[in-house]
């Protein structure tokens, strides 16, 4: 059965993981988020009731 022969696909899988682990991952990890979390406490917004004309 050809599915049990690891020769054709194992080298490609190994190469892909090496490229990801050694090249791409260190380049992606230092990227910072554009929205940094703030330390401010958020105050709840005060809502104004809607003046319904039929009440």
LINWO-V467544 format. One record per pair of residues at least 4 apart in sequence whose C-alpha atoms are under 8 Angstrom apart, sorted by the first residue. I is the first residue (numbers start at 0). J is the second residue. Records with the same first field share a line. If there is no record, write none. Layout:
I->J ; J
//
This chain:
0->4
5->9
6->10
7->11
8->12
9->13
10->14
11->15
12->16
13->17
14->18
15->19
16->20
17->21 ; 22
18->22 ; 23
19->23 ; 24
20->24 ; 25
21->25
22->26
23->27
24->28
25->29
26->30
//
